[in-house]
Amino acid sequence: MVDVSATLARILRDLPDGSGSGLLGGDPAWCADVLGVDGISVALEAGGVLTELVWSTPGSSTALDDVQCTVGEGPAFDAYRHRVLVAVPDLQRADTRRWPAFLPEAQRLGVQAMFCFPLNLGAVCLGVFTAQRAVPGPLNSAQMNDALIVAAAVTAALIRDSGQRKSFAQAEPHTELHRAAVHQATGIISVQAGVPLPEALAMLRAHAYRTDVPLLATAEEVVARRLHFRDNRDGTSAPSGNKD
């Protein structure tokens, strides 16, 4: 039997008890402490893309997830796409060709190591549990084992509340989405530019990255009709009074 600390045991017990419209309960900061890392996050897939942050420590973990969502690349995205653990104990030594847009941003945030665990259910990946550190170095065997336990517990909690998870994935109104505006803006751009939703999201990301504006802030501009993609599809055309 795996020896789990009392704190980790409490984290595992609280995970399924998300209150209100939340998916996961418990304190993510406790989880980070017990794993010996500086931050953790859980991001779920929506529409086949890893987009929705549902549980995280504040600060660099949230910002790190925002960066990956903006540029569409990074360790968590690889863990999701390939459904395998992606451990990067030293981001400064990572191949810049693998994540050319992500690595400079991670360095700017002071993140030096990332460990991304896919939340797999058979052949389907529900999302990714990420642990990150401000100093390089691998997780030791006990930390890795505990992180795998947390990832399995998160997956189990999501399975138990599959109805609520589907509400998050579909961006239904009663759910408190971290990136609700991103979902809304993607739909708006899809109509304005006449493109499928995945291409609309790619256009939104490209504009955010090109203008060095956070993805969420860019999406809010689209939702507020201060930015649109009706004429040239790159978000540079002047807003109009139309509602589409």
ABEGO torsion letter per residue (X at the ends): XBBBBAAAAAAAAAAAABBEABABBEBAAAAAAAAGBABBBBBBBBGGBBABBABBBBEAAAAAAAAAAAAGBEAAAAAAAAGBBBBBABAAABBAAABAAAAAAAAAAGBABBBBBBBBBEABBAEBBBBBBABBEBBBAAAAAAAAAAAAAAAAAAAABAAAAAAAAAGBAABBBAAAAAAAAAAAAAAAAGBBAAAAAAAAAAAAAAAGBBAAAAAAAAAAGABBAAAAGAGABBBBABAX
